[in-house]
Amino acid sequence: MPASPSTARAINDRLALRLLQQEGPLTAGQLKQLTGLSRPTVADLVERLSDAGLITVVGEAGEQRRGPNAKLYGIVADRARLAALDVRTESVSVVVADLVGRVLAEASVPIGGETGTGPVVEQAVSLVERVAKEAEASGVPPRADVRAWGSLHTVGIGAPGLIDPATGELRDSSGLPAWHRRLVAALQERFPEAHVSVDNEANLAALAEQRDGTARDRDTFVLLWLSYGTGAAVVLDGALRRGASGGTGEIGFLPVPGTAGLPSATDCDGGFHSLAGSAAITELARRHGLGATPTGEEPPAAALVRSAVEQAAGRTAPVTGPASGAGAAADAPLPEARQAAPDPAEAAGAGLGGAGRFLDELADRLAVGVASVVAILDPGCVVLGGEVGRAGGEELAARVEERVRRMSPLVTEVRPSTLGGGAVLRGALLTARDRAQDDLFAPTDR
């Protein structure tokens, strides 16, 4: 049965809007070429979307031809304001953006370990309000029909932990502070008209790496999240996979060799987290006599890995002594991870000093987790994400890939993140933008 005229119009409108989202401003001629629609049909949809306040003329194509230049049409960016949050145990970061994702204001605050749940929640909510006000004063005034700053259209939140696939809520977990779950409800109460949603940090990082980062050419890959904690996100055939209980990618609980025991249902100590979490990497660096000073809010492990990569490449002199970062000296030494015998050629090329040995042992640890994922999913590509993955760069990724090649017959490319820890905030913003656009661009009988 052919579509009704109203359904056909809605389909054409959505197609044009999606193209404007993906490609940016386009002329009517470019829309005709990309959609395959007739010139009159494109003219009708441009008029319809303009009358609805969804698109507007944003410039001219600048083509050198007779007559006036073709008009460029773009999405009305100031139709809605969006907020994205990256919620960590130690900090909260916020950006406020317009409908096309242009950041208008951003800020972050550290969270003290002894701060109570109520004060932390109020601190985080107040930060969102302040950044929204700064966005309003950023020189990009909102349209007359845009709600005031106190009623953001959509708020996307990235946080560690399990997301209940039935409710979309952050599940209670003894390993996470209570304020994480309270924050979502507090934001919804403070911004009652906003669409507030939360997703796992690794899932959002994978979305960002696929859209804007190192996995742009992949529709199947696994992101291994390496930050303060560990996690993973699984993308198969272009779709993020969450599992029956929302726990796909909880690799921190993976039982692995080289730990003191086994993880439990409420504690990932003894699992892969014990080998690849920030505290474990910091202790490993200390045992190899390495030290480094973190910059900004990055995990101590990221600074150590970056310093080791630079030393292994001969770009800096060794930094020895206790590794910087909370808990570096207090943590008890971890049991040695089971290691493959070093390849003689590899050892000669790497010049196995303290930095080289540290990177090799870290690669041994990461390869255990990566090889386990590869054996089950065969994704063809694994991204080392988070601040640690980005700090390790090609140097660490190559080491991990070489070890996985020895451990598995399944060919797997290992890539470093290009977005690092910022992928969570980017992914939260992309998700908020998609949801806002889906709401605002919902087909109507126009």
N, C-alpha and C positions, 0 to 999 in steps of 0.2 A: 504494500500500500504506500503510495507516495505521501510525503510529508505535507501537512496543511501549510497554507501560506504563512500563518503566524509561527509555526514550528520552524519552517525554513528560514524565516527572518531571524529567529532566535539563534539558530545554528550558525548562520552567517555572521551575526553580530559577535557571538562568542569567538568564532574563528578569527575575526579581525582584531578583537581585543587581545587575544592570546599572541597574535603576531606582533602587536604593538608592545606587549609586555616583553617578548623575547628579543625583538629586533630594535626597539626604540622607535622614534618618529619615522613615519613613512608617508609617501605621497599616495594619492588615490591610484595612480598608475602602478606603483609598487605593490599596493594592496591587491590590485587586479591580477598582477603577475603571480604573486605568492598564493593567492586564494584560488585562482582559476575561474573566478566569477566574471560575469559580463560587466562592461563599463556601467550600464544603467543600474545594475544591482549594487555595485560598489558605491555609486553616487547616492543611492537610496540609503544604504547602511551608514555612510559617513554623515548624511543629514540627520538620520535617526539618532545616532550616538552623540552627535553634537547637541541636538535638542535636549537629549537626556542629561547633558552635563558630564558625560563620561570622557569625551575627547574634545580637543580644541586645536586650533592652528597654533603651532609653536615656532614656525619659521618658514623658510623657503628652501627648496632643493638646491638652488644655485646653479641649475643646469644652464649651459650656454646654448640658447636656442631663441628663435623668434618668439615674440610675445612675452607675457609675464611668466616669471618662474612658477613652478608648481608648488602648491602649498604643502607644507609638512604637517601631518596630524600626529598628535601624541596624546597619551593618557593624561587626564587632568590630575596632576600630582598632588595638589593641595586639597583634594576632596576628602581626605581622611588623614589622621595622624596615627602612627603605629609606635609601639614600644617593644623592645626586645631586652631580655635579661639573661645574663649568665650567672647562675647562682652556684657558688662554690662554698665549701666549708669555711674558707678563710676570707671571702670577699663576695661582693655583688657588683656587677657591671651593668650599666644601662645605656641604651641608645634610643633616641626618638627620631623617627624618620617620616618622610611623606609616603604617598601611595606607590611611588616607583622605587622606593628604597633609598632615596638620597638622605643621608644622615644630617639632621639639623642640630642635634646636641647630644653629648655623651659625657658620662662620668662614672666613677667607681668609688667604692668605699671598702676599707678593710673591716673585717669582722673579728673582734677579739674573742678568744677562746672562752673567756669567763663571762661574757655578756649573756644575760638571761634571754629567754625566748621572746618575751614581750618587747623589750627594748630593741632587739635585733630586727624583729618584724617591723616595728615602727621606723627604725632607721632606714630599712630597705624601701618601704613604701614612701617615706618622705623623699628619698633619693629620686624615685620615679617622678614624683610631683615636681621636684625642683628641675629635673632635666626637661620635663614637658614644658615648664614655664620658660626655661632658657630657649627651647625650640621656638616658642611663640615670639620671643624677642630676638630671634636670630636674623631678622631682616627679611623673612619669608612669611608675611602675614597670612593667616588662614582665610579661605573664602568665607563669604557671608553665610553660606549654608553649611559650613563645617562647625561641628560642635566645639565648645570651648575646651581648653587644654585639660580641664578636669575630667573630661569624658573621652579618653582615647578610644578609637574605634576597635583596635585589636592589640592584645598584649601577648607576646610569645615568650615562654620561659624555658631555658635549658637548665637541667639539674641532674646530679648523679642519682642513681637509684632506679627502681622498677616502676614503670607506668602501667597501671591496670588497664588492659585493652578494652574492658567493658565500660569503665567509667571515665577513662582518660585522666585519672587522678594519680598523684604520686603515692605509691604504697608505703605503709608504715614499715620502717626498717630500723633495727637497733643500731645499724652502723652509720646512720645519718642523724644530724641534729634535728630536734623537734621543730625548729623554726622553719625548716624547708617546707614542710607540709602546711604549716600555719600561714606562710607567706602567700600562697596561691589564694586561699580564702580571703585574706586581708586585702589583697589587691582587687579581688572581685567586689568586696564590700566598698572599698574606697572609690572604685571606678565601676559603678553598677551597670552602666550602659555598654561597657567594653566586653569584647569576647576574649576571655582569659583562658589560655591553655598552656600545658606544661608537657615537655617531652624529655627523654633521656639525653644527656649531653653528647654521648657518642653517636646517637642517631642523628642529632642535629649537625654534628661535625661531618658526618658522612654525607648528608644532604648538601652542605656547603662545599665539600671537596668535589662532589659530583657536578654541581652547578657552576662553581667558580674556581675550583682548585685543581689538584693533580689528577683527579679521576674523571675529568670532563669527557674523555673518550671511552669510558667504560660504563656498561650497563649492568655488569656483574663484578663485584669486588667486595672485599672485607676491609673495614677500617679498624685497626688496632689502636685504641685510645691509650696514650701514655702521658699522664700528667701527674697530679698528686696521687691519683688512683689509677686503676686499669679498667678497661672495658673494651667492647667491640661492637661494631654495627655491621649488619649483613644486608647487602643490596644484591638481589637476584633478579635478572631480567628487568632492570630499571625500577623495581619496587623494593622498598624497605621492608624487611621481614621482622616481625615482632615476637612470634611464637604464641603458644596457647595462653601463657600467663604474662606475656610482655617481657619475658626474660631472655630472649635471644641476644646473645652477645655478652652475657655475664661471665666473661672469661676469667675474672678475678677468682672465681670459685673453682676453676679447673684444677683437679688434682694433678700435680706434676712432680717429677723427681727433683731432688735437691732441696727440699724443704724439711722442716722439723716434724711435720705431722700432716694431717689432712684437714681441709676446711670443714666448717660446719654449716648448717642451714642458716645461721645468723652471723657468721664471721668467716671472711675469706682468708684470714691468716692460715697459712698452710697450703693455700692454693697458689695459682699463678701470680696473684697480687704480691705474695711474699718474695717473688723473684724480680718483679718488674715495676712495683710501685715506687714512688719517689724516695721513700725512706730506704727501701732496699737498694736502689741504685746509689743513693748517697753513701750508704755503708760500704757498698762494693768499691766505690771510688776511694773512700778512706783507707780501705785495706790495701789499695794500690798506691797509696801515698799522694793522692790527687786532691786538689782544693780549687774552689772557684767561688766568686761572689755573685749571687743572683742579681739580676737587674729588674726593676719594677716588681710585678707580682708573680713572676715566673717561679715554678718549683725549683728548689735547689738542684734537683737532678738535672734539669735542663741546662743550667749553667755549667755543671760538671761535664755533661756530655759535649756541649759546645766547645769547652776548653780542651777536652781530650781530642776532639776532631781537629782542632787547630794545631795542637801539639803533634799529632800523628802526621799532619801534613807539613810540619816544620815551620808553621807560621808564627808560633809563639814559643817562648821558653816555658819549661815545665813549672807548674805551680804546685808545690808540695805542702804537706801539713794537713791538719784536720779540715775536712770539707765543711764549707759554710752551710748554714741552714738549720732550722729548729730540729732537734732530735738527732743530729748527725753523730754526735759523740755519745749520746745517751743510749742509743739503740744497741742491743747486744748483737755481736757478729752473727750473720746468717750462715747456715751450713753451705759448704761449697756446692755450686751447681755442677751436675754431671757434665763434663765437657768432652767434645770430640777431640781426637788428637790433632794438633795444628798441622796444616799442610806445610811442608818445608818451603815451597816456593812462596806461599802466602806469608810465612813468617819472615822470610828474607825481604820481601817487598814492603812489609809493614814496618820493619824495624821495631821489634817487639820491646819497646820501652814500657814505662808504666802506663802511658796513655794508650798505646797499642794493645797491651795486655788487658786493660780495662775494657776497651771497646770489643775485644774478642770475647771476653767472658760475658759481657752484656749481650752480645750477638748470640752466644750460645743459649743464654736464658730466653731471649725473645724467640729464637728459632723453635724452642720447645712448644711455645704457645702457637706460633704461626703454623708449624707442621701439623699440629692437632686440628686446627681449623681447616687446613688444606686437605687433610685426609678425609674429612667429613663432607666438605662443601665443594672442593675443587673450584675455587673462584677464579683462578688464573691471575689474580692481582690482589695484593695485600698492601694497604697504605699504612705506614707507621705515622699515626696522627698525634695530636696534642703537642704541647711545648717540647717534650722530649723527642718525639719523632722528627719534628722540624729541626731541632738543634742537631740531631744526628746526621741529617742530610743524606746525601748520596753515600757518604763514607760508611755510616752505620747500615743503611739499607742494603748496600752491596754485600756487607759481611753477613747479614741475615739471609739474604737471597742465596748466597753460596752455601750456607749451612743447610738450608731447606732443600736445595738441590741434591745434597748428599743424603738427606733423610727421606726424601719422597720421590717417587717416579712421576709425580704430577708437576708439570712445568708451571712455575709460579713466579710472576714478576713482583718484586718488593720495591715500593716507591716511598720516598719521604713526603710528608705533608708539605704543602706550600702555604697553608693558612695557620698552622700551629694551633695554639690555644684560642686564637680569635675565631676559629671555625664555629665554635658553639654559639657565640653572639651572632655571627653571620647567618648560621642556620636558623636561629630563632627569628631573626629579622625576615629571612626569606619565607619562613612558614607563616609569620604574621602577615606579610604582604600578600601571599597567595590566598589566605583565608579572607582577608579584607576585600581583595579584588573579586573573589568568588561571590562574596555577599553583595558587593556593590554592582557587580556586573551580571547578577542573576537575571535570566531571561524574563522579560515582561511582555505583555501584550501591547507593544507600541505600534 
